[in-house]
Amino acid sequence: MDKAAVKEITKSGMAVSLGVLAWTALGKGRRNWVLHSWAGIALVGFCVWHYNIYQPHGKGHSSHRKE
């Protein structure tokens, strides 16, 4: 996959998991609680993935380094 497709997948994953998280927060019952927990875990995972996509890789990359 190219980098643009991965960025789009992570953004879509964050949006869907945030929507499920908000929707299940309004409900009651064990099923909503379990789904709410998994949606929160998915949101954190997608956020970490999204953050790592935009980070430069390798020690030789100096665009963010102050000298």
All heavy atoms as TSV, in Angstrom:
chain	resi	resn	atom	element	x	y	z
A	1	MET	N	N	0.834	-1.183	0.000
A	1	MET	CA	C	0.000	0.000	0.000
A	1	MET	C	C	0.876	1.242	0.000
A	1	MET	O	O	1.910	1.266	0.646
A	1	MET	CB	C	-0.872	0.023	1.257
A	1	MET	CG	C	-2.196	-0.630	1.087
A	1	MET	SD	S	-3.351	-0.232	2.389
A	1	MET	CE	C	-2.690	-1.194	3.726
A	2	ASP	N	N	0.419	2.256	-0.663
A	2	ASP	CA	C	1.183	3.491	-0.649
A	2	ASP	C	C	0.829	4.306	0.602
A	2	ASP	O	O	-0.115	4.002	1.319
A	2	ASP	CB	C	0.938	4.303	-1.923
A	2	ASP	CG	C	-0.515	4.717	-2.094
A	2	ASP	OD1	O	-1.381	4.013	-1.550
A	2	ASP	OD2	O	-0.766	5.727	-2.764
A	3	LYS	N	N	1.620	5.323	0.849
A	3	LYS	CA	C	1.493	6.098	2.088
A	3	LYS	C	C	0.148	6.835	2.179
A	3	LYS	O	O	-0.431	6.946	3.251
A	3	LYS	CB	C	2.647	7.087	2.185
A	3	LYS	CG	C	2.890	7.577	3.565
A	3	LYS	CD	C	4.221	8.295	3.647
A	3	LYS	CE	C	4.521	8.594	5.095
A	3	LYS	NZ	N	5.842	9.179	5.278
A	4	ALA	N	N	-0.361	7.310	1.057
A	4	ALA	CA	C	-1.642	8.021	1.054
A	4	ALA	C	C	-2.792	7.090	1.450
A	4	ALA	O	O	-3.706	7.496	2.173
A	4	ALA	CB	C	-1.897	8.633	-0.312
A	5	ALA	N	N	-2.755	5.860	0.984
A	5	ALA	CA	C	-3.808	4.904	1.330
A	5	ALA	C	C	-3.767	4.552	2.810
A	5	ALA	O	O	-4.811	4.437	3.457
A	5	ALA	CB	C	-3.669	3.641	0.484
A	6	VAL	N	N	-2.563	4.399	3.350
A	6	VAL	CA	C	-2.432	4.089	4.773
A	6	VAL	C	C	-2.938	5.250	5.618
A	6	VAL	O	O	-3.624	5.054	6.630
A	6	VAL	CB	C	-0.957	3.753	5.119
A	6	VAL	CG1	C	-0.772	3.609	6.610
A	6	VAL	CG2	C	-0.527	2.492	4.405
A	7	LYS	N	N	-2.640	6.470	5.208
A	7	LYS	CA	C	-3.138	7.653	5.931
A	7	LYS	C	C	-4.657	7.696	5.911
A	7	LYS	O	O	-5.298	8.019	6.915
A	7	LYS	CB	C	-2.567	8.927	5.321
A	7	LYS	CG	C	-1.108	9.137	5.621
A	7	LYS	CD	C	-0.608	10.421	4.976
A	7	LYS	CE	C	0.856	10.620	5.250
A	7	LYS	NZ	N	1.367	11.859	4.650
A	8	GLU	N	N	-5.240	7.375	4.773
A	8	GLU	CA	C	-6.702	7.383	4.653
A	8	GLU	C	C	-7.335	6.298	5.518
A	8	GLU	O	O	-8.369	6.522	6.151
A	8	GLU	CB	C	-7.092	7.195	3.189
A	8	GLU	CG	C	-8.528	7.507	2.895
A	8	GLU	CD	C	-8.879	8.967	3.118
A	8	GLU	OE1	O	-8.025	9.825	2.876
A	8	GLU	OE2	O	-10.013	9.230	3.549
A	9	ILE	N	N	-6.718	5.125	5.571
A	9	ILE	CA	C	-7.239	4.033	6.398
A	9	ILE	C	C	-7.188	4.403	7.872
A	9	ILE	O	O	-8.142	4.170	8.615
A	9	ILE	CB	C	-6.453	2.733	6.128
A	9	ILE	CG1	C	-6.798	2.194	4.744
A	9	ILE	CG2	C	-6.740	1.682	7.189
A	9	ILE	CD1	C	-5.899	1.075	4.291
A	10	THR	N	N	-6.077	5.008	8.301
A	10	THR	CA	C	-5.970	5.360	9.718
A	10	THR	C	C	-6.953	6.456	10.097
A	10	THR	O	O	-7.552	6.406	11.175
A	10	THR	CB	C	-4.540	5.802	10.083
A	10	THR	OG1	O	-4.147	6.886	9.268
A	10	THR	CG2	C	-3.566	4.666	9.935
A	11	LYS	N	N	-7.149	7.424	9.226
A	11	LYS	CA	C	-8.117	8.486	9.516
A	11	LYS	C	C	-9.540	7.932	9.562
A	11	LYS	O	O	-10.329	8.299	10.435
A	11	LYS	CB	C	-8.020	9.598	8.478
A	11	LYS	CG	C	-6.769	10.430	8.615
A	11	LYS	CD	C	-6.686	11.481	7.531
A	11	LYS	CE	C	-5.364	12.197	7.568
A	11	LYS	NZ	N	-5.236	13.189	6.487
A	12	SER	N	N	-9.855	7.039	8.637
A	12	SER	CA	C	-11.181	6.420	8.633
A	12	SER	C	C	-11.380	5.551	9.870
A	12	SER	O	O	-12.454	5.567	10.476
A	12	SER	CB	C	-11.360	5.567	7.382
A	12	SER	OG	O	-11.272	6.361	6.232
A	13	GLY	N	N	-10.356	4.809	10.245
A	13	GLY	CA	C	-10.436	3.982	11.450
A	13	GLY	C	C	-10.645	4.805	12.695
A	13	GLY	O	O	-11.424	4.430	13.586
A	14	MET	N	N	-9.968	5.939	12.781
A	14	MET	CA	C	-10.157	6.813	13.943
A	14	MET	C	C	-11.580	7.369	13.980
A	14	MET	O	O	-12.201	7.424	15.046
A	14	MET	CB	C	-9.151	7.971	13.923
A	14	MET	CG	C	-7.748	7.569	14.274
A	14	MET	SD	S	-6.611	8.917	14.601
A	14	MET	CE	C	-6.834	9.994	13.225
A	15	ALA	N	N	-12.097	7.766	12.821
A	15	ALA	CA	C	-13.448	8.327	12.763
A	15	ALA	C	C	-14.503	7.288	13.148
A	15	ALA	O	O	-15.423	7.573	13.930
A	15	ALA	CB	C	-13.728	8.873	11.370
A	16	VAL	N	N	-14.363	6.078	12.624
A	16	VAL	CA	C	-15.339	5.025	12.929
A	16	VAL	C	C	-15.274	4.616	14.399
A	16	VAL	O	O	-16.308	4.498	15.062
A	16	VAL	CB	C	-15.117	3.795	12.005
A	16	VAL	CG1	C	-15.923	2.604	12.474
A	16	VAL	CG2	C	-15.459	4.147	10.572
A	17	SER	N	N	-14.066	4.433	14.914
A	17	SER	CA	C	-13.951	4.017	16.320
A	17	SER	C	C	-14.420	5.123	17.259
A	17	SER	O	O	-15.024	4.842	18.302
A	17	SER	CB	C	-12.526	3.585	16.649
A	17	SER	OG	O	-11.611	4.618	16.421
A	18	LEU	N	N	-14.191	6.397	16.910
A	18	LEU	CA	C	-14.707	7.494	17.727
A	18	LEU	C	C	-16.232	7.531	17.687
A	18	LEU	O	O	-16.881	7.757	18.715
A	18	LEU	CB	C	-14.136	8.823	17.254
A	18	LEU	CG	C	-14.556	10.056	18.049
A	18	LEU	CD1	C	-14.094	9.946	19.503
A	18	LEU	CD2	C	-14.002	11.309	17.413
A	19	GLY	N	N	-16.812	7.272	16.517
A	19	GLY	CA	C	-18.272	7.227	16.409
A	19	GLY	C	C	-18.871	6.099	17.233
A	19	GLY	O	O	-19.867	6.296	17.935
A	20	VAL	N	N	-18.264	4.921	17.175
A	20	VAL	CA	C	-18.749	3.785	17.970
A	20	VAL	C	C	-18.577	4.077	19.452
A	20	VAL	O	O	-19.447	3.768	20.270
A	20	VAL	CB	C	-18.013	2.485	17.573
A	20	VAL	CG1	C	-18.338	1.348	18.522
A	20	VAL	CG2	C	-18.365	2.103	16.150
A	21	LEU	N	N	-17.468	4.711	19.816
A	21	LEU	CA	C	-17.218	5.053	21.213
A	21	LEU	C	C	-18.281	6.010	21.739
A	21	LEU	O	O	-18.817	5.823	22.839
A	21	LEU	CB	C	-15.822	5.679	21.332
A	21	LEU	CG	C	-15.226	5.812	22.715
A	21	LEU	CD1	C	-14.957	4.440	23.313
A	21	LEU	CD2	C	-13.938	6.611	22.640
A	22	ALA	N	N	-18.615	7.029	20.953
A	22	ALA	CA	C	-19.641	7.994	21.368
A	22	ALA	C	C	-21.027	7.347	21.418
A	22	ALA	O	O	-21.812	7.598	22.340
A	22	ALA	CB	C	-19.656	9.176	20.410
A	23	TRP	N	N	-21.325	6.497	20.436
A	23	TRP	CA	C	-22.641	5.860	20.384
A	23	TRP	C	C	-22.844	4.894	21.554
A	23	TRP	O	O	-23.907	4.854	22.165
A	23	TRP	CB	C	-22.787	5.128	19.047
A	23	TRP	CG	C	-24.078	4.416	18.883
A	23	TRP	CD1	C	-25.322	4.969	18.807
A	23	TRP	CD2	C	-24.251	3.005	18.790
A	23	TRP	NE1	N	-26.254	3.973	18.654
A	23	TRP	CE2	C	-25.632	2.762	18.649
A	23	TRP	CE3	C	-23.377	1.929	18.801
A	23	TRP	CZ2	C	-26.140	1.483	18.523
A	23	TRP	CZ3	C	-23.891	0.665	18.665
A	23	TRP	CH2	C	-25.257	0.456	18.535
A	24	THR	N	N	-21.829	4.120	21.871
A	24	THR	CA	C	-21.956	3.156	22.965
A	24	THR	C	C	-21.893	3.820	24.332
A	24	THR	O	O	-22.326	3.234	25.319
A	24	THR	CB	C	-20.859	2.077	22.881
A	24	THR	OG1	O	-19.583	2.708	22.872
A	24	THR	CG2	C	-21.034	1.220	21.661
A	25	ALA	N	N	-21.367	5.048	24.395
A	25	ALA	CA	C	-21.355	5.763	25.673
A	25	ALA	C	C	-22.768	6.125	26.109
A	25	ALA	O	O	-23.036	6.274	27.308
A	25	ALA	CB	C	-20.506	7.022	25.564
A	26	LEU	N	N	-23.680	6.239	25.173
A	26	LEU	CA	C	-25.055	6.613	25.480
A	26	LEU	C	C	-25.918	5.423	25.891
A	26	LEU	O	O	-26.975	5.604	26.480
A	26	LEU	CB	C	-25.695	7.309	24.273
A	26	LEU	CG	C	-24.988	8.580	23.795
A	26	LEU	CD1	C	-25.634	9.074	22.512
A	26	LEU	CD2	C	-25.029	9.649	24.863
A	27	GLY	N	N	-25.490	4.242	25.569
A	27	GLY	CA	C	-26.280	3.051	25.848
A	27	GLY	C	C	-25.977	2.447	27.204
A	27	GLY	O	O	-25.031	2.828	27.891
A	28	LYS	N	N	-26.806	1.502	27.572
A	28	LYS	CA	C	-26.618	0.779	28.824
A	28	LYS	C	C	-26.536	-0.706	28.530
A	28	LYS	O	O	-26.942	-1.162	27.477
A	28	LYS	CB	C	-27.782	1.044	29.772
A	28	LYS	CG	C	-27.861	2.472	30.243
A	28	LYS	CD	C	-29.009	2.671	31.200
A	28	LYS	CE	C	-29.068	4.124	31.637
A	28	LYS	NZ	N	-30.164	4.380	32.544
A	29	GLY	N	N	-26.030	-1.452	29.460
A	29	GLY	CA	C	-25.972	-2.900	29.309
A	29	GLY	C	C	-24.563	-3.402	29.100
A	29	GLY	O	O	-23.636	-2.661	28.766
A	30	ARG	N	N	-24.409	-4.687	29.307
A	30	ARG	CA	C	-23.087	-5.320	29.216
A	30	ARG	C	C	-22.543	-5.296	27.790
A	30	ARG	O	O	-21.360	-5.089	27.581
A	30	ARG	CB	C	-23.195	-6.762	29.712
A	30	ARG	CG	C	-21.931	-7.548	29.549
A	30	ARG	CD	C	-21.437	-8.044	30.878
A	30	ARG	NE	N	-20.258	-8.888	30.707
A	30	ARG	CZ	C	-19.047	-8.519	31.088
A	30	ARG	NH1	N	-18.877	-7.367	31.674
A	30	ARG	NH2	N	-18.031	-9.316	30.907
A	31	ARG	N	N	-23.412	-5.500	26.813
A	31	ARG	CA	C	-22.956	-5.525	25.422
A	31	ARG	C	C	-22.377	-4.168	25.016
A	31	ARG	O	O	-21.332	-4.110	24.373
A	31	ARG	CB	C	-24.113	-5.896	24.510
A	31	ARG	CG	C	-23.711	-6.018	23.075
A	31	ARG	CD	C	-24.838	-6.547	22.236
A	31	ARG	NE	N	-24.399	-6.708	20.862
A	31	ARG	CZ	C	-25.189	-6.622	19.841
A	31	ARG	NH1	N	-26.480	-6.423	20.019
A	31	ARG	NH2	N	-24.730	-6.765	18.631
A	32	ASN	N	N	-23.032	-3.089	25.390
A	32	ASN	CA	C	-22.503	-1.760	25.079
A	32	ASN	C	C	-21.203	-1.500	25.811
A	32	ASN	O	O	-20.304	-0.857	25.271
A	32	ASN	CB	C	-23.510	-0.668	25.434
A	32	ASN	CG	C	-24.475	-0.388	24.312
A	32	ASN	OD1	O	-24.218	-0.715	23.164
A	32	ASN	ND2	N	-25.592	0.215	24.641
A	33	TRP	N	N	-21.076	-1.989	27.037
A	33	TRP	CA	C	-19.860	-1.779	27.814
A	33	TRP	C	C	-18.668	-2.468	27.146
A	33	TRP	O	O	-17.590	-1.884	27.042
A	33	TRP	CB	C	-20.062	-2.299	29.231
A	33	TRP	CG	C	-18.862	-2.137	30.095
A	33	TRP	CD1	C	-18.451	-1.005	30.718
A	33	TRP	CD2	C	-17.898	-3.143	30.409
A	33	TRP	NE1	N	-17.301	-1.238	31.408
A	33	TRP	CE2	C	-16.930	-2.551	31.233
A	33	TRP	CE3	C	-17.761	-4.482	30.080
A	33	TRP	CZ2	C	-15.846	-3.254	31.722
A	33	TRP	CZ3	C	-16.674	-5.171	30.562
A	33	TRP	CH2	C	-15.736	-4.563	31.380
A	34	VAL	N	N	-18.879	-3.696	26.682
A	34	VAL	CA	C	-17.807	-4.438	26.017
A	34	VAL	C	C	-17.439	-3.757	24.703
A	34	VAL	O	O	-16.247	-3.558	24.404
A	34	VAL	CB	C	-18.222	-5.908	25.783
A	34	VAL	CG1	C	-17.229	-6.623	24.899
A	34	VAL	CG2	C	-18.391	-6.625	27.103
A	35	LEU	N	N	-18.428	-3.386	23.910
A	35	LEU	CA	C	-18.164	-2.714	22.641
A	35	LEU	C	C	-17.495	-1.361	22.866
A	35	LEU	O	O	-16.595	-0.969	22.122
A	35	LEU	CB	C	-19.474	-2.550	21.864
A	35	LEU	CG	C	-19.367	-2.090	20.422
A	35	LEU	CD1	C	-18.495	-3.040	19.608
A	35	LEU	CD2	C	-20.754	-1.989	19.812
A	36	HIS	N	N	-17.904	-0.654	23.908
A	36	HIS	CA	C	-17.314	0.632	24.245
A	36	HIS	C	C	-15.831	0.468	24.593
A	36	HIS	O	O	-14.988	1.270	24.158
A	36	HIS	CB	C	-18.079	1.254	25.425
A	36	HIS	CG	C	-17.640	2.622	25.794
A	36	HIS	ND1	N	-17.981	3.735	25.072
A	36	HIS	CD2	C	-16.877	3.069	26.827
A	36	HIS	CE1	C	-17.456	4.804	25.639
A	36	HIS	NE2	N	-16.769	4.426	26.708
A	37	SER	N	N	-15.515	-0.557	25.343
A	37	SER	CA	C	-14.114	-0.812	25.716
A	37	SER	C	C	-13.263	-1.118	24.488
A	37	SER	O	O	-12.161	-0.574	24.333
A	37	SER	CB	C	-14.036	-1.973	26.695
A	37	SER	OG	O	-14.739	-1.671	27.871
A	38	TRP	N	N	-13.760	-1.980	23.611
A	38	TRP	CA	C	-13.004	-2.319	22.410
A	38	TRP	C	C	-12.871	-1.134	21.458
A	38	TRP	O	O	-11.851	-0.965	20.796
A	38	TRP	CB	C	-13.627	-3.510	21.695
A	38	TRP	CG	C	-13.269	-4.793	22.353
A	38	TRP	CD1	C	-14.092	-5.597	23.090
A	38	TRP	CD2	C	-11.985	-5.424	22.372
A	38	TRP	NE1	N	-13.398	-6.677	23.562
A	38	TRP	CE2	C	-12.100	-6.604	23.138
A	38	TRP	CE3	C	-10.753	-5.116	21.823
A	38	TRP	CZ2	C	-11.027	-7.456	23.349
A	38	TRP	CZ3	C	-9.685	-5.960	22.037
A	38	TRP	CH2	C	-9.833	-7.112	22.796
A	39	ALA	N	N	-13.895	-0.298	21.386
A	39	ALA	CA	C	-13.815	0.891	20.534
A	39	ALA	C	C	-12.771	1.871	21.071
A	39	ALA	O	O	-12.054	2.509	20.300
A	39	ALA	CB	C	-15.179	1.570	20.442
A	40	GLY	N	N	-12.674	1.978	22.381
A	40	GLY	CA	C	-11.648	2.835	22.976
A	40	GLY	C	C	-10.251	2.322	22.696
A	40	GLY	O	O	-9.337	3.102	22.371
A	41	ILE	N	N	-10.064	1.022	22.804
A	41	ILE	CA	C	-8.763	0.418	22.497
A	41	ILE	C	C	-8.422	0.627	21.026
A	41	ILE	O	O	-7.276	0.957	20.679
A	41	ILE	CB	C	-8.773	-1.080	22.872
A	41	ILE	CG1	C	-8.868	-1.237	24.388
A	41	ILE	CG2	C	-7.539	-1.786	22.320
A	41	ILE	CD1	C	-9.176	-2.644	24.847
A	42	ALA	N	N	-9.405	0.455	20.154
A	42	ALA	CA	C	-9.178	0.655	18.716
A	42	ALA	C	C	-8.818	2.109	18.424
A	42	ALA	O	O	-7.926	2.386	17.602
A	42	ALA	CB	C	-10.419	0.246	17.923
A	43	LEU	N	N	-9.483	3.043	19.091
A	43	LEU	CA	C	-9.188	4.455	18.874
A	43	LEU	C	C	-7.759	4.782	19.272
A	43	LEU	O	O	-7.041	5.473	18.536
A	43	LEU	CB	C	-10.171	5.337	19.648
A	43	LEU	CG	C	-9.970	6.844	19.495
A	43	LEU	CD1	C	-10.125	7.263	18.043
A	43	LEU	CD2	C	-10.961	7.589	20.375
A	44	VAL	N	N	-7.316	4.282	20.406
A	44	VAL	CA	C	-5.930	4.509	20.825
A	44	VAL	C	C	-4.957	3.895	19.821
A	44	VAL	O	O	-3.952	4.512	19.449
A	44	VAL	CB	C	-5.695	3.950	22.249
A	44	VAL	CG1	C	-4.225	3.967	22.604
A	44	VAL	CG2	C	-6.497	4.744	23.268
A	45	GLY	N	N	-5.253	2.686	19.348
A	45	GLY	CA	C	-4.391	2.031	18.369
A	45	GLY	C	C	-4.298	2.807	17.065
A	45	GLY	O	O	-3.208	2.995	16.517
A	46	PHE	N	N	-5.435	3.273	16.564
A	46	PHE	CA	C	-5.421	4.051	15.330
A	46	PHE	C	C	-4.696	5.378	15.522
A	46	PHE	O	O	-4.005	5.851	14.615
A	46	PHE	CB	C	-6.843	4.302	14.817
A	46	PHE	CG	C	-7.430	3.150	14.058
A	46	PHE	CD1	C	-8.568	2.505	14.514
A	46	PHE	CD2	C	-6.860	2.706	12.874
A	46	PHE	CE1	C	-9.118	1.440	13.812
A	46	PHE	CE2	C	-7.400	1.648	12.164
A	46	PHE	CZ	C	-8.539	1.019	12.635
A	47	CYS	N	N	-4.830	5.996	16.687
A	47	CYS	CA	C	-4.128	7.258	16.949
A	47	CYS	C	C	-2.618	7.059	16.975
A	47	CYS	O	O	-1.867	7.879	16.433
A	47	CYS	CB	C	-4.596	7.863	18.268
A	47	CYS	SG	S	-6.263	8.525	18.199
A	48	VAL	N	N	-2.165	5.981	17.593
A	48	VAL	CA	C	-0.720	5.689	17.616
A	48	VAL	C	C	-0.222	5.408	16.203
A	48	VAL	O	O	0.842	5.903	15.795
A	48	VAL	CB	C	-0.422	4.509	18.561
A	48	VAL	CG1	C	0.995	4.021	18.403
A	48	VAL	CG2	C	-0.703	4.909	20.002
A	49	TRP	N	N	-0.976	4.642	15.445
A	49	TRP	CA	C	-0.603	4.338	14.071
A	49	TRP	C	C	-0.530	5.628	13.243
A	49	TRP	O	O	0.409	5.863	12.485
A	49	TRP	CB	C	-1.610	3.363	13.480
A	49	TRP	CG	C	-1.255	2.779	12.148
A	49	TRP	CD1	C	-0.048	2.777	11.530
A	49	TRP	CD2	C	-2.146	2.095	11.263
A	49	TRP	NE1	N	-0.119	2.136	10.320
A	49	TRP	CE2	C	-1.394	1.707	10.140
A	49	TRP	CE3	C	-3.494	1.769	11.335
A	49	TRP	CZ2	C	-1.960	1.017	9.073
A	49	TRP	CZ3	C	-4.048	1.067	10.277
A	49	TRP	CH2	C	-3.292	0.697	9.164
A	50	HIS	N	N	-1.535	6.491	13.391
A	50	HIS	CA	C	-1.588	7.757	12.675
A	50	HIS	C	C	-0.405	8.649	13.053
A	50	HIS	O	O	0.217	9.276	12.198
A	50	HIS	CB	C	-2.918	8.450	12.998
A	50	HIS	CG	C	-3.145	9.713	12.246
A	50	HIS	ND1	N	-2.912	10.942	12.783
A	50	HIS	CD2	C	-3.589	9.919	10.987
A	50	HIS	CE1	C	-3.210	11.872	11.891
A	50	HIS	NE2	N	-3.619	11.274	10.798
A	51	TYR	N	N	-0.066	8.693	14.321
A	51	TYR	CA	C	1.069	9.484	14.785
A	51	TYR	C	C	2.375	8.978	14.170
A	51	TYR	O	O	3.209	9.768	13.727
A	51	TYR	CB	C	1.149	9.441	16.312
A	51	TYR	CG	C	2.391	10.084	16.876
A	51	TYR	CD1	C	2.484	11.465	16.995
A	51	TYR	CD2	C	3.470	9.318	17.283
A	51	TYR	CE1	C	3.620	12.062	17.500
A	51	TYR	CE2	C	4.611	9.901	17.791
A	51	TYR	CZ	C	4.685	11.278	17.901
A	51	TYR	OH	O	5.811	11.860	18.395
A	52	ASN	N	N	2.551	7.670	14.138
A	52	ASN	CA	C	3.786	7.085	13.628
A	52	ASN	C	C	3.950	7.254	12.119
A	52	ASN	O	O	5.074	7.244	11.617
A	52	ASN	CB	C	3.879	5.610	14.001
A	52	ASN	CG	C	4.190	5.428	15.464
A	52	ASN	OD1	O	4.876	6.250	16.068
A	52	ASN	ND2	N	3.687	4.359	16.048
A	53	ILE	N	N	2.858	7.402	11.394
A	53	ILE	CA	C	2.944	7.604	9.950
A	53	ILE	C	C	3.625	8.931	9.629
A	53	ILE	O	O	4.397	9.033	8.691
A	53	ILE	CB	C	1.544	7.546	9.306
A	53	ILE	CG1	C	1.041	6.127	9.320
A	53	ILE	CG2	C	1.573	8.071	7.883
A	53	ILE	CD1	C	-0.385	6.015	8.869
A	54	TYR	N	N	3.365	9.942	10.422
A	54	TYR	CA	C	3.877	11.275	10.144
A	54	TYR	C	C	5.253	11.534	10.746
A	54	TYR	O	O	5.790	12.622	10.599
A	54	TYR	CB	C	2.888	12.332	10.649
A	54	TYR	CG	C	1.660	12.403	9.787
A	54	TYR	CD1	C	0.509	11.712	10.127
A	54	TYR	CD2	C	1.656	13.146	8.616
A	54	TYR	CE1	C	-0.616	11.762	9.338
A	54	TYR	CE2	C	0.536	13.212	7.815
A	54	TYR	CZ	C	-0.597	12.523	8.187
A	54	TYR	OH	O	-1.710	12.570	7.394
A	55	GLN	N	N	5.846	10.568	11.410
A	55	GLN	CA	C	7.174	10.738	12.006
A	55	GLN	C	C	8.244	10.346	10.997
A	55	GLN	O	O	8.097	9.370	10.274
A	55	GLN	CB	C	7.318	9.875	13.269
A	55	GLN	CG	C	6.373	10.276	14.370
A	55	GLN	CD	C	6.492	11.725	14.744
A	55	GLN	OE1	O	7.581	12.216	14.999
A	55	GLN	NE2	N	5.375	12.413	14.767
A	56	PRO	N	N	9.352	11.118	10.970
A	56	PRO	CA	C	10.453	10.739	10.082
A	56	PRO	C	C	11.141	9.477	10.594
A	56	PRO	O	O	11.209	9.243	11.800
A	56	PRO	CB	C	11.405	11.931	10.156
A	56	PRO	CG	C	11.086	12.595	11.439
A	56	PRO	CD	C	9.617	12.330	11.699
A	57	HIS	N	N	11.616	8.654	9.684
A	57	HIS	CA	C	12.253	7.399	10.056
A	57	HIS	C	C	13.760	7.500	9.861
A	57	HIS	O	O	14.228	8.107	8.911
A	57	HIS	CB	C	11.703	6.238	9.217
A	57	HIS	CG	C	10.260	5.977	9.483
A	57	HIS	ND1	N	9.821	5.403	10.640
A	57	HIS	CD2	C	9.150	6.249	8.764
A	57	HIS	CE1	C	8.507	5.306	10.607
A	57	HIS	NE2	N	8.070	5.821	9.475
A	58	GLY	N	N	14.490	6.917	10.762
A	58	GLY	CA	C	15.943	6.853	10.645
A	58	GLY	C	C	16.644	8.024	11.314
A	58	GLY	O	O	16.073	9.079	11.531
A	59	LYS	N	N	17.900	7.801	11.639
A	59	LYS	CA	C	18.687	8.840	12.308
A	59	LYS	C	C	19.191	9.890	11.326
A	59	LYS	O	O	19.523	10.991	11.714
A	59	LYS	CB	C	19.866	8.194	13.036
A	59	LYS	CG	C	19.452	7.359	14.200
A	59	LYS	CD	C	20.665	6.816	14.924
A	59	LYS	CE	C	20.227	6.001	16.130
A	59	LYS	NZ	N	21.369	5.449	16.859
A	60	GLY	N	N	19.265	9.559	10.065
A	60	GLY	CA	C	19.796	10.476	9.078
A	60	GLY	C	C	18.845	11.587	8.692
A	60	GLY	O	O	19.227	12.554	8.042
A	61	HIS	N	N	17.607	11.477	9.056
A	61	HIS	CA	C	16.605	12.470	8.692
A	61	HIS	C	C	16.743	13.669	9.626
A	61	HIS	O	O	16.637	13.550	10.816
A	61	HIS	CB	C	15.208	11.853	8.797
A	61	HIS	CG	C	14.182	12.640	8.076
A	61	HIS	ND1	N	13.635	13.782	8.575
A	61	HIS	CD2	C	13.601	12.446	6.879
A	61	HIS	CE1	C	12.753	14.266	7.721
A	61	HIS	NE2	N	12.706	13.470	6.678
A	62	SER	N	N	16.945	14.860	9.073
A	62	SER	CA	C	17.237	16.022	9.916
A	62	SER	C	C	16.255	17.167	9.726
A	62	SER	O	O	16.560	18.292	10.071
A	62	SER	CB	C	18.650	16.526	9.643
A	62	SER	OG	O	18.752	16.939	8.290
A	63	SER	N	N	15.075	16.937	9.177
A	63	SER	CA	C	14.154	18.041	8.924
A	63	SER	C	C	13.567	18.611	10.214
A	63	SER	O	O	13.178	19.766	10.249
A	63	SER	CB	C	13.033	17.582	7.997
A	63	SER	OG	O	12.231	16.625	8.631
A	64	HIS	N	N	13.507	17.844	11.296
A	64	HIS	CA	C	12.945	18.330	12.552
A	64	HIS	C	C	14.027	18.612	13.591
A	64	HIS	O	O	13.716	18.939	14.714
A	64	HIS	CB	C	11.964	17.298	13.130
A	64	HIS	CG	C	10.767	17.096	12.260
A	64	HIS	ND1	N	9.766	18.017	12.137
A	64	HIS	CD2	C	10.427	16.083	11.428
A	64	HIS	CE1	C	8.849	17.590	11.306
A	64	HIS	NE2	N	9.232	16.409	10.850
A	65	ARG	N	N	15.260	18.485	13.215
A	65	ARG	CA	C	16.358	18.626	14.160
A	65	ARG	C	C	16.903	20.051	14.140
A	65	ARG	O	O	17.120	20.629	13.092
A	65	ARG	CB	C	17.478	17.654	13.779
A	65	ARG	CG	C	18.310	17.261	14.938
A	65	ARG	CD	C	19.422	16.349	14.532
A	65	ARG	NE	N	18.931	15.114	13.930
A	65	ARG	CZ	C	19.676	14.282	13.265
A	65	ARG	NH1	N	20.956	14.519	13.092
A	65	ARG	NH2	N	19.168	13.175	12.748
A	66	LYS	N	N	17.099	20.624	15.320
A	66	LYS	CA	C	17.710	21.946	15.430
A	66	LYS	C	C	19.199	21.773	15.660
A	66	LYS	O	O	19.618	21.007	16.497
A	66	LYS	CB	C	17.104	22.740	16.580
A	66	LYS	CG	C	15.683	23.138	16.350
A	66	LYS	CD	C	15.184	23.982	17.483
A	66	LYS	CE	C	13.755	24.398	17.264
A	66	LYS	NZ	N	13.231	25.190	18.367
A	67	GLU	N	N	19.990	22.517	14.914
A	67	GLU	CA	C	21.442	22.440	15.094
A	67	GLU	C	C	22.021	23.812	15.250
A	67	GLU	O	O	21.542	24.776	14.857
A	67	GLU	CB	C	22.078	21.730	13.901
A	67	GLU	CG	C	21.665	20.290	13.843
A	67	GLU	CD	C	22.357	19.573	12.699
A	67	GLU	OE1	O	23.309	20.121	12.123
A	67	GLU	OE2	O	21.918	18.473	12.383
